[in-house]
Amino acid sequence: MNILASVHQAGYLVEHITDLCSAILLVLAEAIPELGLFISLVGAVSSTALALLFPPIIELVVCWQNTNLSPFMVIKDVTIVLIGLLGFATGTYESITAIIKAFDK
């Protein structure tokens, strides 16, 4: 019976944390005038890193340690990382430029 009570209390804790996070996001959305521009910046930075930078780097590290590294894999992964860096740089530049233009008005 004691375990069920603690599980029930944990459910209430999760609900309160969810409500608190929602309230914080609501306040941020109302406080930041151009929230979409900042979301674009966060997306340019984090999405590029998660989709195009980290996976090939992790593959290179893992295959290097397992000695399964072929020249084709190195060329493929370096090409993906270079494309990811280009996307990261252009996306971040465009987002920052849009933020500057929006706040110069």
Backbone as XML, in Angstrom:
<?xml version="1.0"?>
<chain id="A" units="angstrom">
  <residue number="1" name="MET">
    <atom name="N" x="0.819" y="-1.187" z="0.000"/>
    <atom name="CA" x="0.000" y="0.000" z="0.000"/>
    <atom name="C" x="0.864" y="1.252" z="0.000"/>
  </residue>
  <residue number="2" name="ASN">
    <atom name="N" x="2.013" y="1.220" z="0.662"/>
    <atom name="CA" x="2.901" y="2.364" z="0.736"/>
    <atom name="C" x="3.487" y="2.693" z="-0.646"/>
  </residue>
  <residue number="3" name="ILE">
    <atom name="N" x="3.775" y="1.661" z="-1.453"/>
    <atom name="CA" x="4.321" y="1.870" z="-2.799"/>
    <atom name="C" x="3.298" y="2.578" z="-3.678"/>
  </residue>
  <residue number="4" name="LEU">
    <atom name="N" x="2.040" y="2.181" z="-3.580"/>
    <atom name="CA" x="0.998" y="2.815" z="-4.372"/>
    <atom name="C" x="0.832" y="4.281" z="-4.008"/>
  </residue>
  <residue number="5" name="ALA">
    <atom name="N" x="0.978" y="4.589" z="-2.737"/>
    <atom name="CA" x="0.862" y="5.987" z="-2.306"/>
    <atom name="C" x="2.003" y="6.825" z="-2.865"/>
  </residue>
  <residue number="6" name="SER">
    <atom name="N" x="3.223" y="6.274" z="-2.889"/>
    <atom name="CA" x="4.357" y="7.039" z="-3.418"/>
    <atom name="C" x="4.252" y="7.202" z="-4.933"/>
  </residue>
  <residue number="7" name="VAL">
    <atom name="N" x="3.725" y="6.209" z="-5.641"/>
    <atom name="CA" x="3.509" y="6.332" z="-7.083"/>
    <atom name="C" x="2.461" y="7.398" z="-7.354"/>
  </residue>
  <residue number="8" name="HIS">
    <atom name="N" x="1.421" y="7.434" z="-6.557"/>
    <atom name="CA" x="0.373" y="8.434" z="-6.708"/>
    <atom name="C" x="0.928" y="9.836" z="-6.455"/>
  </residue>
  <residue number="9" name="GLN">
    <atom name="N" x="1.783" y="9.985" z="-5.446"/>
    <atom name="CA" x="2.390" y="11.280" z="-5.156"/>
    <atom name="C" x="3.336" y="11.699" z="-6.281"/>
  </residue>
  <residue number="10" name="ALA">
    <atom name="N" x="4.040" y="10.747" z="-6.867"/>
    <atom name="CA" x="4.937" y="11.058" z="-7.980"/>
    <atom name="C" x="4.134" y="11.564" z="-9.177"/>
  </residue>
  <residue number="11" name="GLY">
    <atom name="N" x="2.948" y="11.015" z="-9.379"/>
    <atom name="CA" x="2.090" y="11.489" z="-10.465"/>
    <atom name="C" x="1.697" y="12.939" z="-10.267"/>
  </residue>
  <residue number="12" name="TYR">
    <atom name="N" x="1.380" y="13.305" z="-9.041"/>
    <atom name="CA" x="1.061" y="14.701" z="-8.748"/>
    <atom name="C" x="2.274" y="15.606" z="-8.969"/>
  </residue>
  <residue number="13" name="LEU">
    <atom name="N" x="3.457" y="15.123" z="-8.606"/>
    <atom name="CA" x="4.677" y="15.903" z="-8.801"/>
    <atom name="C" x="4.919" y="16.168" z="-10.290"/>
  </residue>
  <residue number="14" name="VAL">
    <atom name="N" x="4.723" y="15.157" z="-11.117"/>
    <atom name="CA" x="4.899" y="15.318" z="-12.561"/>
    <atom name="C" x="3.886" y="16.311" z="-13.109"/>
  </residue>
  <residue number="15" name="GLU">
    <atom name="N" x="2.654" y="16.244" z="-12.643"/>
    <atom name="CA" x="1.639" y="17.195" z="-13.094"/>
    <atom name="C" x="2.013" y="18.625" z="-12.710"/>
  </residue>
  <residue number="16" name="HIS">
    <atom name="N" x="2.525" y="18.821" z="-11.515"/>
    <atom name="CA" x="2.904" y="20.165" z="-11.066"/>
    <atom name="C" x="4.107" y="20.685" z="-11.855"/>
  </residue>
  <residue number="17" name="ILE">
    <atom name="N" x="5.051" y="19.822" z="-12.137"/>
    <atom name="CA" x="6.210" y="20.236" z="-12.936"/>
    <atom name="C" x="5.764" y="20.616" z="-14.341"/>
  </residue>
  <residue number="18" name="THR">
    <atom name="N" x="4.864" y="19.846" z="-14.928"/>
    <atom name="CA" x="4.341" y="20.156" z="-16.256"/>
    <atom name="C" x="3.611" y="21.493" z="-16.252"/>
  </residue>
  <residue number="19" name="ASP">
    <atom name="N" x="2.799" y="21.730" z="-15.246"/>
    <atom name="CA" x="2.089" y="23.006" z="-15.142"/>
    <atom name="C" x="3.062" y="24.170" z="-14.990"/>
  </residue>
  <residue number="20" name="LEU">
    <atom name="N" x="4.101" y="23.988" z="-14.192"/>
    <atom name="CA" x="5.097" y="25.028" z="-13.985"/>
    <atom name="C" x="5.840" y="25.338" z="-15.292"/>
  </residue>
  <residue number="21" name="CYS">
    <atom name="N" x="6.231" y="24.311" z="-16.020"/>
    <atom name="CA" x="6.918" y="24.519" z="-17.303"/>
    <atom name="C" x="6.011" y="25.233" z="-18.297"/>
  </residue>
  <residue number="22" name="SER">
    <atom name="N" x="4.756" y="24.874" z="-18.323"/>
    <atom name="CA" x="3.808" y="25.538" z="-19.221"/>
    <atom name="C" x="3.648" y="27.006" z="-18.859"/>
  </residue>
  <residue number="23" name="ALA">
    <atom name="N" x="3.586" y="27.301" z="-17.576"/>
    <atom name="CA" x="3.461" y="28.694" z="-17.139"/>
    <atom name="C" x="4.707" y="29.499" z="-17.500"/>
  </residue>
  <residue number="24" name="ILE">
    <atom name="N" x="5.875" y="28.908" z="-17.332"/>
    <atom name="CA" x="7.122" y="29.598" z="-17.692"/>
    <atom name="C" x="7.158" y="29.878" z="-19.188"/>
  </residue>
  <residue number="25" name="LEU">
    <atom name="N" x="6.760" y="28.900" z="-19.998"/>
    <atom name="CA" x="6.741" y="29.099" z="-21.443"/>
    <atom name="C" x="5.737" y="30.169" z="-21.855"/>
  </residue>
  <residue number="26" name="LEU">
    <atom name="N" x="4.618" y="30.217" z="-21.176"/>
    <atom name="CA" x="3.629" y="31.253" z="-21.462"/>
    <atom name="C" x="4.194" y="32.643" z="-21.168"/>
  </residue>
  <residue number="27" name="VAL">
    <atom name="N" x="4.856" y="32.790" z="-20.040"/>
    <atom name="CA" x="5.456" y="34.071" z="-19.678"/>
    <atom name="C" x="6.538" y="34.459" z="-20.693"/>
  </residue>
  <residue number="28" name="LEU">
    <atom name="N" x="7.380" y="33.501" z="-21.095"/>
    <atom name="CA" x="8.417" y="33.797" z="-22.081"/>
    <atom name="C" x="7.821" y="34.199" z="-23.427"/>
  </residue>
  <residue number="29" name="ALA">
    <atom name="N" x="6.759" y="33.508" z="-23.846"/>
    <atom name="CA" x="6.125" y="33.819" z="-25.127"/>
    <atom name="C" x="5.532" y="35.223" z="-25.127"/>
  </residue>
  <residue number="30" name="GLU">
    <atom name="N" x="5.018" y="35.658" z="-23.994"/>
    <atom name="CA" x="4.458" y="37.009" z="-23.908"/>
    <atom name="C" x="5.537" y="38.065" z="-23.717"/>
  </residue>
  <residue number="31" name="ALA">
    <atom name="N" x="6.642" y="37.706" z="-23.092"/>
    <atom name="CA" x="7.684" y="38.687" z="-22.787"/>
    <atom name="C" x="8.600" y="38.962" z="-23.975"/>
  </residue>
  <residue number="32" name="ILE">
    <atom name="N" x="8.827" y="37.974" z="-24.825"/>
    <atom name="CA" x="9.733" y="38.147" z="-25.961"/>
    <atom name="C" x="8.898" y="38.546" z="-27.174"/>
  </residue>
  <residue number="33" name="PRO">
    <atom name="N" x="9.129" y="39.738" z="-27.714"/>
    <atom name="CA" x="8.260" y="40.234" z="-28.787"/>
    <atom name="C" x="8.385" y="39.449" z="-30.091"/>
  </residue>
  <residue number="34" name="GLU">
    <atom name="N" x="9.543" y="39.007" z="-30.446"/>
    <atom name="CA" x="9.756" y="38.275" z="-31.702"/>
    <atom name="C" x="10.227" y="36.856" z="-31.386"/>
  </residue>
  <residue number="35" name="LEU">
    <atom name="N" x="9.381" y="36.086" z="-30.750"/>
    <atom name="CA" x="9.764" y="34.757" z="-30.299"/>
    <atom name="C" x="10.105" y="33.836" z="-31.466"/>
  </residue>
  <residue number="36" name="GLY">
    <atom name="N" x="9.408" y="33.988" z="-32.586"/>
    <atom name="CA" x="9.657" y="33.139" z="-33.748"/>
    <atom name="C" x="11.081" y="33.250" z="-34.260"/>
  </residue>
  <residue number="37" name="LEU">
    <atom name="N" x="11.648" y="34.434" z="-34.173"/>
    <atom name="CA" x="13.029" y="34.628" z="-34.624"/>
    <atom name="C" x="14.020" y="33.898" z="-33.720"/>
  </residue>
  <residue number="38" name="PHE">
    <atom name="N" x="13.753" y="33.910" z="-32.434"/>
    <atom name="CA" x="14.629" y="33.199" z="-31.502"/>
    <atom name="C" x="14.469" y="31.686" z="-31.639"/>
  </residue>
  <residue number="39" name="ILE">
    <atom name="N" x="13.262" y="31.237" z="-31.916"/>
    <atom name="CA" x="13.044" y="29.808" z="-32.164"/>
    <atom name="C" x="13.805" y="29.390" z="-33.415"/>
  </residue>
  <residue number="40" name="SER">
    <atom name="N" x="13.828" y="30.252" z="-34.429"/>
    <atom name="CA" x="14.582" y="29.985" z="-35.645"/>
    <atom name="C" x="16.076" y="29.868" z="-35.351"/>
  </residue>
  <residue number="41" name="LEU">
    <atom name="N" x="16.584" y="30.721" z="-34.496"/>
    <atom name="CA" x="18.002" y="30.663" z="-34.127"/>
    <atom name="C" x="18.325" y="29.377" z="-33.379"/>
  </residue>
  <residue number="42" name="VAL">
    <atom name="N" x="17.496" y="29.025" z="-32.424"/>
    <atom name="CA" x="17.713" y="27.786" z="-31.674"/>
    <atom name="C" x="17.632" y="26.577" z="-32.607"/>
  </residue>
  <residue number="43" name="GLY">
    <atom name="N" x="16.702" y="26.601" z="-33.539"/>
    <atom name="CA" x="16.580" y="25.513" z="-34.495"/>
    <atom name="C" x="17.775" y="25.408" z="-35.407"/>
  </residue>
  <residue number="44" name="ALA">
    <atom name="N" x="18.299" y="26.552" z="-35.858"/>
    <atom name="CA" x="19.468" y="26.536" z="-36.732"/>
    <atom name="C" x="20.679" y="25.952" z="-36.027"/>
  </residue>
  <residue number="45" name="VAL">
    <atom name="N" x="20.818" y="26.261" z="-34.754"/>
    <atom name="CA" x="21.976" y="25.780" z="-34.010"/>
    <atom name="C" x="21.806" y="24.319" z="-33.597"/>
  </residue>
  <residue number="46" name="SER">
    <atom name="N" x="20.709" y="24.014" z="-32.930"/>
    <atom name="CA" x="20.578" y="22.668" z="-32.355"/>
    <atom name="C" x="20.186" y="21.611" z="-33.381"/>
  </residue>
  <residue number="47" name="SER">
    <atom name="N" x="19.305" y="21.930" z="-34.297"/>
    <atom name="CA" x="18.876" y="20.924" z="-35.270"/>
    <atom name="C" x="20.013" y="20.519" z="-36.191"/>
  </residue>
  <residue number="48" name="THR">
    <atom name="N" x="20.804" y="21.483" z="-36.603"/>
    <atom name="CA" x="21.940" y="21.162" z="-37.458"/>
    <atom name="C" x="22.928" y="20.280" z="-36.717"/>
  </residue>
  <residue number="49" name="ALA">
    <atom name="N" x="23.185" y="20.613" z="-35.473"/>
    <atom name="CA" x="24.134" y="19.809" z="-34.700"/>
    <atom name="C" x="23.611" y="18.390" z="-34.486"/>
  </residue>
  <residue number="50" name="LEU">
    <atom name="N" x="22.340" y="18.277" z="-34.133"/>
    <atom name="CA" x="21.787" y="16.946" z="-33.855"/>
    <atom name="C" x="21.632" y="16.092" z="-35.109"/>
  </residue>
  <residue number="51" name="ALA">
    <atom name="N" x="21.333" y="16.711" z="-36.240"/>
    <atom name="CA" x="21.047" y="15.942" z="-37.446"/>
    <atom name="C" x="22.271" y="15.723" z="-38.327"/>
  </residue>
  <residue number="52" name="LEU">
    <atom name="N" x="23.146" y="16.714" z="-38.412"/>
    <atom name="CA" x="24.219" y="16.630" z="-39.401"/>
    <atom name="C" x="25.636" y="16.617" z="-38.827"/>
  </residue>
  <residue number="53" name="LEU">
    <atom name="N" x="25.822" y="17.040" z="-37.607"/>
    <atom name="CA" x="27.179" y="17.076" z="-37.064"/>
    <atom name="C" x="27.499" y="15.901" z="-36.147"/>
  </residue>
  <residue number="54" name="PHE">
    <atom name="N" x="26.660" y="15.664" z="-35.164"/>
    <atom name="CA" x="26.962" y="14.617" z="-34.188"/>
    <atom name="C" x="26.964" y="13.193" z="-34.753"/>
  </residue>
  <residue number="55" name="PRO">
    <atom name="N" x="25.976" y="12.786" z="-35.579"/>
    <atom name="CA" x="25.974" y="11.390" z="-36.045"/>
    <atom name="C" x="27.227" y="10.965" z="-36.818"/>
  </residue>
  <residue number="56" name="PRO">
    <atom name="N" x="27.717" y="11.747" z="-37.803"/>
    <atom name="CA" x="28.927" y="11.278" z="-38.483"/>
    <atom name="C" x="30.167" y="11.302" z="-37.598"/>
  </residue>
  <residue number="57" name="ILE">
    <atom name="N" x="30.224" y="12.264" z="-36.680"/>
    <atom name="CA" x="31.373" y="12.300" z="-35.765"/>
    <atom name="C" x="31.347" y="11.082" z="-34.846"/>
  </residue>
  <residue number="58" name="ILE">
    <atom name="N" x="30.179" y="10.742" z="-34.344"/>
    <atom name="CA" x="30.057" y="9.557" z="-33.481"/>
    <atom name="C" x="30.399" y="8.297" z="-34.269"/>
  </residue>
  <residue number="59" name="GLU">
    <atom name="N" x="29.937" y="8.216" z="-35.524"/>
    <atom name="CA" x="30.263" y="7.046" z="-36.344"/>
    <atom name="C" x="31.765" y="6.924" z="-36.564"/>
  </residue>
  <residue number="60" name="LEU">
    <atom name="N" x="32.427" y="8.039" z="-36.823"/>
    <atom name="CA" x="33.878" y="7.999" z="-37.004"/>
    <atom name="C" x="34.594" y="7.536" z="-35.739"/>
  </residue>
  <residue number="61" name="VAL">
    <atom name="N" x="34.173" y="8.039" z="-34.600"/>
    <atom name="CA" x="34.813" y="7.658" z="-33.334"/>
    <atom name="C" x="34.601" y="6.171" z="-33.046"/>
  </residue>
  <residue number="62" name="VAL">
    <atom name="N" x="33.377" y="5.699" z="-33.226"/>
    <atom name="CA" x="33.075" y="4.295" z="-32.937"/>
    <atom name="C" x="33.825" y="3.376" z="-33.895"/>
  </residue>
  <residue number="63" name="CYS">
    <atom name="N" x="33.814" y="3.699" z="-35.185"/>
    <atom name="CA" x="34.496" y="2.849" z="-36.156"/>
    <atom name="C" x="36.013" y="2.924" z="-36.005"/>
  </residue>
  <residue number="64" name="TRP">
    <atom name="N" x="36.514" y="4.060" z="-35.561"/>
    <atom name="CA" x="37.954" y="4.189" z="-35.311"/>
    <atom name="C" x="38.374" y="3.250" z="-34.188"/>
  </residue>
  <residue number="65" name="GLN">
    <atom name="N" x="37.574" y="3.189" z="-33.140"/>
    <atom name="CA" x="37.899" y="2.324" z="-32.006"/>
    <atom name="C" x="37.755" y="0.851" z="-32.358"/>
  </residue>
  <residue number="66" name="ASN">
    <atom name="N" x="36.837" y="0.519" z="-33.262"/>
    <atom name="CA" x="36.617" y="-0.878" z="-33.653"/>
    <atom name="C" x="37.449" y="-1.269" z="-34.866"/>
  </residue>
  <residue number="67" name="THR">
    <atom name="N" x="38.278" y="-0.376" z="-35.354"/>
    <atom name="CA" x="39.114" y="-0.564" z="-36.547"/>
    <atom name="C" x="38.310" y="-1.014" z="-37.766"/>
  </residue>
  <residue number="68" name="ASN">
    <atom name="N" x="37.097" y="-0.508" z="-37.902"/>
    <atom name="CA" x="36.261" y="-0.786" z="-39.068"/>
    <atom name="C" x="36.154" y="0.435" z="-39.963"/>
  </residue>
  <residue number="69" name="LEU">
    <atom name="N" x="37.159" y="1.265" z="-39.991"/>
    <atom name="CA" x="37.101" y="2.541" z="-40.686"/>
    <atom name="C" x="37.615" y="2.383" z="-42.116"/>
  </residue>
  <residue number="70" name="SER">
    <atom name="N" x="36.731" y="2.598" z="-43.072"/>
    <atom name="CA" x="37.120" y="2.522" z="-44.480"/>
    <atom name="C" x="37.300" y="3.933" z="-45.035"/>
  </residue>
  <residue number="71" name="PRO">
    <atom name="N" x="38.066" y="4.088" z="-46.105"/>
    <atom name="CA" x="38.236" y="5.422" z="-46.703"/>
    <atom name="C" x="36.908" y="6.022" z="-47.177"/>
  </residue>
  <residue number="72" name="PHE">
    <atom name="N" x="36.008" y="5.187" z="-47.699"/>
    <atom name="CA" x="34.709" y="5.689" z="-48.129"/>
    <atom name="C" x="33.927" y="6.274" z="-46.960"/>
  </residue>
  <residue number="73" name="MET">
    <atom name="N" x="33.975" y="5.601" z="-45.805"/>
    <atom name="CA" x="33.250" y="6.079" z="-44.632"/>
    <atom name="C" x="33.809" y="7.415" z="-44.161"/>
  </residue>
  <residue number="74" name="VAL">
    <atom name="N" x="35.123" y="7.558" z="-44.195"/>
    <atom name="CA" x="35.743" y="8.815" z="-43.770"/>
    <atom name="C" x="35.323" y="9.945" z="-44.707"/>
  </residue>
  <residue number="75" name="ILE">
    <atom name="N" x="35.370" y="9.709" z="-46.024"/>
    <atom name="CA" x="34.987" y="10.722" z="-46.998"/>
    <atom name="C" x="33.516" y="11.088" z="-46.831"/>
  </residue>
  <residue number="76" name="LYS">
    <atom name="N" x="32.673" y="10.073" z="-46.657"/>
    <atom name="CA" x="31.229" y="10.314" z="-46.481"/>
    <atom name="C" x="30.959" y="11.139" z="-45.233"/>
  </residue>
  <residue number="77" name="ASP">
    <atom name="N" x="31.560" y="10.751" z="-44.112"/>
    <atom name="CA" x="31.292" y="11.442" z="-42.854"/>
    <atom name="C" x="31.864" y="12.863" z="-42.847"/>
  </residue>
  <residue number="78" name="VAL">
    <atom name="N" x="33.037" y="13.048" z="-43.425"/>
    <atom name="CA" x="33.618" y="14.394" z="-43.488"/>
    <atom name="C" x="32.766" y="15.284" z="-44.393"/>
  </residue>
  <residue number="79" name="THR">
    <atom name="N" x="32.246" y="14.733" z="-45.489"/>
    <atom name="CA" x="31.363" y="15.503" z="-46.373"/>
    <atom name="C" x="30.095" y="15.924" z="-45.643"/>
  </residue>
  <residue number="80" name="ILE">
    <atom name="N" x="29.505" y="15.010" z="-44.889"/>
    <atom name="CA" x="28.294" y="15.340" z="-44.128"/>
    <atom name="C" x="28.585" y="16.416" z="-43.084"/>
  </residue>
  <residue number="81" name="VAL">
    <atom name="N" x="29.713" y="16.313" z="-42.405"/>
    <atom name="CA" x="30.078" y="17.318" z="-41.394"/>
    <atom name="C" x="30.286" y="18.677" z="-42.057"/>
  </residue>
  <residue number="82" name="LEU">
    <atom name="N" x="30.943" y="18.710" z="-43.211"/>
    <atom name="CA" x="31.154" y="19.985" z="-43.907"/>
    <atom name="C" x="29.832" y="20.607" z="-44.347"/>
  </residue>
  <residue number="83" name="ILE">
    <atom name="N" x="28.917" y="19.792" z="-44.858"/>
    <atom name="CA" x="27.587" y="20.302" z="-45.222"/>
    <atom name="C" x="26.855" y="20.798" z="-43.981"/>
  </residue>
  <residue number="84" name="GLY">
    <atom name="N" x="26.992" y="20.070" z="-42.879"/>
    <atom name="CA" x="26.372" y="20.496" z="-41.626"/>
    <atom name="C" x="26.933" y="21.811" z="-41.117"/>
  </residue>
  <residue number="85" name="LEU">
    <atom name="N" x="28.260" y="21.985" z="-41.227"/>
    <atom name="CA" x="28.863" y="23.248" z="-40.806"/>
    <atom name="C" x="28.401" y="24.405" z="-41.687"/>
  </residue>
  <residue number="86" name="LEU">
    <atom name="N" x="28.253" y="24.148" z="-42.981"/>
    <atom name="CA" x="27.739" y="25.178" z="-43.879"/>
    <atom name="C" x="26.301" y="25.554" z="-43.508"/>
  </residue>
  <residue number="87" name="GLY">
    <atom name="N" x="25.462" y="24.552" z="-43.251"/>
    <atom name="CA" x="24.082" y="24.818" z="-42.827"/>
    <atom name="C" x="24.016" y="25.522" z="-41.492"/>
  </residue>
  <residue number="88" name="PHE">
    <atom name="N" x="24.879" y="25.126" z="-40.574"/>
    <atom name="CA" x="24.940" y="25.775" z="-39.261"/>
    <atom name="C" x="25.309" y="27.246" z="-39.407"/>
  </residue>
  <residue number="89" name="ALA">
    <atom name="N" x="26.341" y="27.525" z="-40.208"/>
    <atom name="CA" x="26.809" y="28.901" z="-40.363"/>
    <atom name="C" x="25.770" y="29.772" z="-41.066"/>
  </residue>
  <residue number="90" name="THR">
    <atom name="N" x="25.197" y="29.271" z="-42.153"/>
    <atom name="CA" x="24.229" y="30.093" z="-42.888"/>
    <atom name="C" x="22.930" y="30.274" z="-42.097"/>
  </residue>
  <residue number="91" name="GLY">
    <atom name="N" x="22.460" y="29.214" z="-41.437"/>
    <atom name="CA" x="21.237" y="29.329" z="-40.643"/>
    <atom name="C" x="21.389" y="30.265" z="-39.471"/>
  </residue>
  <residue number="92" name="THR">
    <atom name="N" x="22.525" y="30.170" z="-38.797"/>
    <atom name="CA" x="22.781" y="31.056" z="-37.664"/>
    <atom name="C" x="22.932" y="32.502" z="-38.133"/>
  </residue>
  <residue number="93" name="TYR">
    <atom name="N" x="23.647" y="32.703" z="-39.224"/>
    <atom name="CA" x="23.823" y="34.056" z="-39.765"/>
    <atom name="C" x="22.481" y="34.676" z="-40.153"/>
  </residue>
  <residue number="94" name="GLU">
    <atom name="N" x="21.669" y="33.926" z="-40.862"/>
    <atom name="CA" x="20.369" y="34.456" z="-41.286"/>
    <atom name="C" x="19.456" y="34.742" z="-40.096"/>
  </residue>
  <residue number="95" name="SER">
    <atom name="N" x="19.479" y="33.873" z="-39.098"/>
    <atom name="CA" x="18.641" y="34.095" z="-37.914"/>
    <atom name="C" x="19.085" y="35.325" z="-37.140"/>
  </residue>
  <residue number="96" name="ILE">
    <atom name="N" x="20.381" y="35.475" z="-36.951"/>
    <atom name="CA" x="20.885" y="36.640" z="-36.223"/>
    <atom name="C" x="20.611" y="37.917" z="-37.009"/>
  </residue>
  <residue number="97" name="THR">
    <atom name="N" x="20.766" y="37.866" z="-38.325"/>
    <atom name="CA" x="20.466" y="39.035" z="-39.159"/>
    <atom name="C" x="18.997" y="39.427" z="-39.047"/>
  </residue>
  <residue number="98" name="ALA">
    <atom name="N" x="18.107" y="38.446" z="-39.062"/>
    <atom name="CA" x="16.672" y="38.735" z="-38.934"/>
    <atom name="C" x="16.346" y="39.313" z="-37.557"/>
  </residue>
  <residue number="99" name="ILE">
    <atom name="N" x="16.997" y="38.822" z="-36.515"/>
    <atom name="CA" x="16.773" y="39.358" z="-35.164"/>
    <atom name="C" x="17.238" y="40.809" z="-35.090"/>
  </residue>
  <residue number="100" name="ILE">
    <atom name="N" x="18.406" y="41.088" z="-35.652"/>
    <atom name="CA" x="18.920" y="42.461" z="-35.636"/>
    <atom name="C" x="17.994" y="43.389" z="-36.402"/>
  </residue>
  <residue number="101" name="LYS">
    <atom name="N" x="17.526" y="42.957" z="-37.566"/>
    <atom name="CA" x="16.606" y="43.793" z="-38.352"/>
    <atom name="C" x="15.288" y="44.030" z="-37.609"/>
  </residue>
  <residue number="102" name="ALA">
    <atom name="N" x="14.797" y="43.017" z="-36.917"/>
    <atom name="CA" x="13.522" y="43.154" z="-36.210"/>
    <atom name="C" x="13.640" y="44.128" z="-35.043"/>
  </residue>
  <residue number="103" name="PHE">
    <atom name="N" x="14.761" y="44.162" z="-34.374"/>
    <atom name="CA" x="14.903" y="45.044" z="-33.219"/>
    <atom name="C" x="15.449" y="46.421" z="-33.577"/>
  </residue>
  <residue number="104" name="ASP">
    <atom name="N" x="15.870" y="46.612" z="-34.826"/>
    <atom name="CA" x="16.305" y="47.935" z="-35.264"/>
    <atom name="C" x="15.127" y="48.833" z="-35.616"/>
  </residue>
  <residue number="105" name="LYS">
    <atom name="N" x="13.967" y="48.260" z="-35.800"/>
    <atom name="CA" x="12.789" y="49.039" z="-36.209"/>
    <atom name="C" x="12.296" y="49.943" z="-35.108"/>
  </residue>
</chain>
